[in-house]
Amino acid sequence: MIEFSLIICVYEKEDPQFLSQCLDSVLAQTRQPDELIIVKDGPLTGGLEKVINDFPFPNGKKVISLPENKTQGPARAEGVKAAKHDYIAIMDSDDICRPHRFEKQLKMIADNPELGLIGGQISEFADDPGYKVAERHVPTAHSEIVKFLKKRNPFNSMTVMFNRKLVLEAGNYRYFPWFEDYDLWARMISNGAICANTSDVLVDARVGSGMYARRRGVSYIRAEWRMQKHLKKSGIINTAGFIRNVALRIPIRLLPEKALARVYNRFARRR
């Protein structure tokens, strides 16, 4: 039987109720994680601490406390280093897993042991998980994932499960604001990792009102530029691809929030 660890990172600005719903969805899984790792990314509020302390995970939980907020990349890196199983699943602390998520992913690995990085589709919601706002679909086959990687993140990161050894060989997560996941997938694929996404929705992902505000402005443009340079340096895109991506992606980060939301909903989501 394939055993796996689940990593969830939490920081102080998150909502205790959302974290509780997230953890409840883990308890509702048809296949429970063999290890739950909660990384406290800096000091937390009393409400978040209570949710973590009171959560009755049957296989026990490992809590890692970072003295200060290090952001998602370094926090997840600590979780990966601490994990004891060969496979690791990732989940955001305000999202909700569908009940068969881990069962389906473990079957993918059992049927295709060469897979080192797998994910699935997401359904996005604002307040009520039962009311879908949109879906984000990503390619399923390895060849299509590699092609998609040249332009956009080919995984819904909150659905991902990966081989721990391959992640460490690629250098693990690192500090790379807004692009920690995309950066890691690019390095893993450059190293030869075989990938797949199931066509099934695995996670109901919460989209807050500030999602688009965080994806615009000078800071995000700098991060986008850095990501495109990384893709070019690693050989994933050539100079023409770099110019195309920068020309398409940078200008929209200057749009007002509502206009940026319309772009995302028109070209990157399904209603």
ROLUM-689672 format. One record per residue (C-alpha): x, y, z; chain. Coordinates in steps of 0.25 Angstrom, whole numbers, plus 5000, padded with zeros to 4 digits. Layout:
<rs>
{r {X; Y; Z}; "A"}
...
</rs>
This chain:
<rs>
{r {5000; 5000; 5000}; "A"}
{r {5005; 5014; 4996}; "A"}
{r {5007; 5023; 5008}; "A"}
{r {5006; 5038; 5008}; "A"}
{r {5008; 5051; 5016}; "A"}
{r {4999; 5063; 5015}; "A"}
{r {5004; 5077; 5017}; "A"}
{r {4996; 5089; 5020}; "A"}
{r {5002; 5102; 5023}; "A"}
{r {4995; 5112; 5032}; "A"}
{r {4998; 5127; 5034}; "A"}
{r {4992; 5137; 5044}; "A"}
{r {4982; 5144; 5034}; "A"}
{r {4974; 5132; 5031}; "A"}
{r {4960; 5130; 5036}; "A"}
{r {4959; 5119; 5047}; "A"}
{r {4945; 5115; 5041}; "A"}
{r {4951; 5112; 5027}; "A"}
{r {4963; 5104; 5033}; "A"}
{r {4953; 5096; 5041}; "A"}
{r {4945; 5093; 5028}; "A"}
{r {4958; 5089; 5021}; "A"}
{r {4962; 5079; 5032}; "A"}
{r {4948; 5073; 5033}; "A"}
{r {4949; 5070; 5018}; "A"}
{r {4962; 5063; 5021}; "A"}
{r {4954; 5054; 5032}; "A"}
{r {4944; 5051; 5021}; "A"}
{r {4953; 5045; 5011}; "A"}
{r {4951; 5031; 5007}; "A"}
{r {4966; 5029; 5008}; "A"}
{r {4973; 5036; 5020}; "A"}
{r {4987; 5042; 5020}; "A"}
{r {4997; 5034; 5027}; "A"}
{r {5003; 5046; 5033}; "A"}
{r {4997; 5060; 5034}; "A"}
{r {5008; 5072; 5035}; "A"}
{r {5003; 5085; 5039}; "A"}
{r {5013; 5096; 5037}; "A"}
{r {5010; 5109; 5045}; "A"}
{r {5016; 5120; 5036}; "A"}
{r {5019; 5129; 5048}; "A"}
{r {5011; 5132; 5060}; "A"}
{r {4996; 5130; 5059}; "A"}
{r {4984; 5135; 5065}; "A"}
{r {4977; 5128; 5077}; "A"}
{r {4966; 5124; 5068}; "A"}
{r {4975; 5117; 5058}; "A"}
{r {4983; 5111; 5069}; "A"}
{r {4970; 5105; 5075}; "A"}
{r {4966; 5099; 5062}; "A"}
{r {4979; 5092; 5060}; "A"}
{r {4980; 5087; 5075}; "A"}
{r {4966; 5082; 5075}; "A"}
{r {4966; 5075; 5062}; "A"}
{r {4965; 5060; 5064}; "A"}
{r {4973; 5054; 5053}; "A"}
{r {4973; 5039; 5055}; "A"}
{r {4987; 5036; 5050}; "A"}
{r {4993; 5048; 5058}; "A"}
{r {4998; 5061; 5054}; "A"}
{r {5012; 5067; 5053}; "A"}
{r {5012; 5082; 5055}; "A"}
{r {5024; 5090; 5051}; "A"}
{r {5025; 5104; 5057}; "A"}
{r {5033; 5115; 5049}; "A"}
{r {5037; 5127; 5058}; "A"}
{r {5033; 5137; 5047}; "A"}
{r {5025; 5137; 5034}; "A"}
{r {5034; 5132; 5023}; "A"}
{r {5023; 5131; 5012}; "A"}
{r {5018; 5119; 5005}; "A"}
{r {5030; 5114; 4998}; "A"}
{r {5039; 5113; 5010}; "A"}
{r {5028; 5108; 5019}; "A"}
{r {5025; 5096; 5010}; "A"}
{r {5039; 5093; 5008}; "A"}
{r {5040; 5091; 5023}; "A"}
{r {5028; 5081; 5022}; "A"}
{r {5034; 5074; 5011}; "A"}
{r {5047; 5072; 5019}; "A"}
{r {5040; 5067; 5031}; "A"}
{r {5031; 5057; 5023}; "A"}
{r {5034; 5042; 5025}; "A"}
{r {5026; 5036; 5013}; "A"}
{r {5030; 5035; 4999}; "A"}
{r {5018; 5043; 4994}; "A"}
{r {5013; 5056; 4999}; "A"}
{r {5000; 5063; 4996}; "A"}
{r {4998; 5078; 4997}; "A"}
{r {4986; 5086; 5001}; "A"}
{r {4982; 5100; 5004}; "A"}
{r {4977; 5103; 5017}; "A"}
{r {4964; 5110; 5012}; "A"}
{r {4960; 5099; 5002}; "A"}
{r {4952; 5087; 5002}; "A"}
{r {4956; 5073; 4997}; "A"}
{r {4945; 5065; 4990}; "A"}
{r {4943; 5051; 4998}; "A"}
{r {4951; 5042; 4988}; "A"}
{r {4962; 5052; 4985}; "A"}
{r {4974; 5044; 4991}; "A"}
{r {4968; 5030; 4987}; "A"}
{r {4967; 5034; 4973}; "A"}
{r {4981; 5040; 4973}; "A"}
{r {4987; 5028; 4980}; "A"}
{r {4981; 5019; 4969}; "A"}
{r {4987; 5028; 4958}; "A"}
{r {5001; 5025; 4964}; "A"}
{r {4998; 5010; 4966}; "A"}
{r {4994; 5009; 4952}; "A"}
{r {5006; 5017; 4947}; "A"}
{r {5017; 5016; 4957}; "A"}
{r {5026; 5025; 4948}; "A"}
{r {5017; 5037; 4951}; "A"}
{r {5025; 5047; 4960}; "A"}
{r {5015; 5059; 4960}; "A"}
{r {5000; 5058; 4959}; "A"}
{r {4988; 5067; 4961}; "A"}
{r {4974; 5070; 4956}; "A"}
{r {4963; 5080; 4953}; "A"}
{r {4957; 5090; 4963}; "A"}
{r {4943; 5096; 4965}; "A"}
{r {4944; 5110; 4970}; "A"}
{r {4934; 5116; 4980}; "A"}
{r {4933; 5129; 4988}; "A"}
{r {4925; 5126; 5000}; "A"}
{r {4917; 5113; 4998}; "A"}
{r {4924; 5101; 4994}; "A"}
{r {4912; 5096; 4987}; "A"}
{r {4911; 5108; 4978}; "A"}
{r {4921; 5108; 4967}; "A"}
{r {4927; 5121; 4962}; "A"}
{r {4936; 5115; 4951}; "A"}
{r {4945; 5103; 4949}; "A"}
{r {4959; 5103; 4945}; "A"}
{r {4963; 5092; 4936}; "A"}
{r {4977; 5087; 4933}; "A"}
{r {4983; 5077; 4923}; "A"}
{r {4983; 5063; 4927}; "A"}
{r {4994; 5056; 4918}; "A"}
{r {5009; 5058; 4921}; "A"}
{r {5012; 5063; 4907}; "A"}
{r {5000; 5074; 4908}; "A"}
{r {5005; 5078; 4922}; "A"}
{r {5019; 5080; 4917}; "A"}
{r {5013; 5089; 4905}; "A"}
{r {5004; 5096; 4915}; "A"}
{r {5016; 5099; 4924}; "A"}
{r {5022; 5108; 4914}; "A"}
{r {5011; 5118; 4916}; "A"}
{r {5004; 5116; 4929}; "A"}
{r {5004; 5107; 4942}; "A"}
{r {4999; 5093; 4937}; "A"}
{r {4994; 5089; 4951}; "A"}
{r {4984; 5094; 4961}; "A"}
{r {4994; 5094; 4972}; "A"}
{r {4984; 5091; 4983}; "A"}
{r {4981; 5078; 4977}; "A"}
{r {4996; 5073; 4975}; "A"}
{r {5002; 5060; 4980}; "A"}
{r {5017; 5057; 4977}; "A"}
{r {5029; 5048; 4979}; "A"}
{r {5037; 5054; 4991}; "A"}
{r {5050; 5049; 4985}; "A"}
{r {5048; 5056; 4972}; "A"}
{r {5044; 5069; 4979}; "A"}
{r {5057; 5069; 4987}; "A"}
{r {5065; 5066; 4975}; "A"}
{r {5059; 5078; 4968}; "A"}
{r {5063; 5087; 4980}; "A"}
{r {5050; 5086; 4988}; "A"}
{r {5041; 5099; 4989}; "A"}
{r {5048; 5112; 4990}; "A"}
{r {5045; 5126; 4993}; "A"}
{r {5038; 5131; 4980}; "A"}
{r {5026; 5140; 4983}; "A"}
{r {5013; 5137; 4976}; "A"}
{r {5020; 5126; 4967}; "A"}
{r {5026; 5116; 4977}; "A"}
{r {5018; 5104; 4971}; "A"}
{r {5020; 5108; 4957}; "A"}
{r {5035; 5109; 4959}; "A"}
{r {5036; 5096; 4966}; "A"}
{r {5028; 5089; 4955}; "A"}
{r {5037; 5095; 4944}; "A"}
{r {5049; 5090; 4951}; "A"}
{r {5043; 5076; 4953}; "A"}
{r {5039; 5074; 4939}; "A"}
{r {5053; 5079; 4934}; "A"}
{r {5059; 5068; 4943}; "A"}
{r {5050; 5058; 4936}; "A"}
{r {5038; 5056; 4945}; "A"}
{r {5026; 5049; 4938}; "A"}
{r {5013; 5056; 4941}; "A"}
{r {4998; 5055; 4939}; "A"}
{r {4985; 5061; 4944}; "A"}
{r {4972; 5054; 4946}; "A"}
{r {4960; 5060; 4938}; "A"}
{r {4952; 5059; 4951}; "A"}
{r {4950; 5071; 4960}; "A"}
{r {4958; 5068; 4973}; "A"}
{r {4957; 5081; 4981}; "A"}
{r {4947; 5092; 4983}; "A"}
{r {4955; 5104; 4984}; "A"}
{r {4952; 5117; 4991}; "A"}
{r {4953; 5130; 4983}; "A"}
{r {4953; 5142; 4992}; "A"}
{r {4950; 5156; 4988}; "A"}
{r {4965; 5160; 4988}; "A"}
{r {4970; 5149; 4979}; "A"}
{r {4971; 5158; 4966}; "A"}
{r {4976; 5170; 4974}; "A"}
{r {4988; 5161; 4978}; "A"}
{r {4991; 5158; 4964}; "A"}
{r {4993; 5172; 4959}; "A"}
{r {5003; 5183; 4962}; "A"}
{r {5018; 5185; 4961}; "A"}
{r {5021; 5175; 4971}; "A"}
{r {5014; 5164; 4963}; "A"}
{r {5020; 5169; 4950}; "A"}
{r {5034; 5167; 4956}; "A"}
{r {5030; 5153; 4960}; "A"}
{r {5024; 5150; 4947}; "A"}
{r {5037; 5155; 4940}; "A"}
{r {5046; 5147; 4949}; "A"}
{r {5037; 5134; 4946}; "A"}
{r {5038; 5136; 4931}; "A"}
{r {5054; 5138; 4932}; "A"}
{r {5054; 5125; 4940}; "A"}
{r {5046; 5118; 4929}; "A"}
{r {5056; 5123; 4919}; "A"}
{r {5068; 5120; 4927}; "A"}
{r {5064; 5106; 4929}; "A"}
{r {5061; 5103; 4914}; "A"}
{r {5046; 5102; 4915}; "A"}
{r {5044; 5114; 4906}; "A"}
{r {5053; 5120; 4896}; "A"}
{r {5055; 5135; 4894}; "A"}
{r {5042; 5136; 4885}; "A"}
{r {5034; 5129; 4896}; "A"}
{r {5040; 5139; 4906}; "A"}
{r {5036; 5151; 4898}; "A"}
{r {5022; 5145; 4895}; "A"}
{r {5019; 5142; 4910}; "A"}
{r {5024; 5156; 4915}; "A"}
{r {5016; 5163; 4904}; "A"}
{r {5003; 5155; 4907}; "A"}
{r {5005; 5154; 4922}; "A"}
{r {5011; 5167; 4927}; "A"}
{r {5001; 5177; 4922}; "A"}
{r {4989; 5171; 4928}; "A"}
{r {4995; 5173; 4942}; "A"}
{r {4993; 5188; 4940}; "A"}
{r {4978; 5186; 4938}; "A"}
{r {4969; 5191; 4949}; "A"}
{r {4964; 5179; 4958}; "A"}
{r {4950; 5177; 4951}; "A"}
{r {4956; 5177; 4937}; "A"}
{r {4967; 5167; 4941}; "A"}
{r {4956; 5158; 4947}; "A"}
{r {4948; 5159; 4934}; "A"}
{r {4961; 5154; 4927}; "A"}
{r {4963; 5143; 4936}; "A"}
{r {4948; 5138; 4935}; "A"}
{r {4949; 5140; 4920}; "A"}
{r {4961; 5132; 4917}; "A"}
{r {4966; 5124; 4929}; "A"}
{r {4952; 5119; 4935}; "A"}
{r {4940; 5111; 4931}; "A"}
{r {4927; 5115; 4935}; "A"}
</rs>
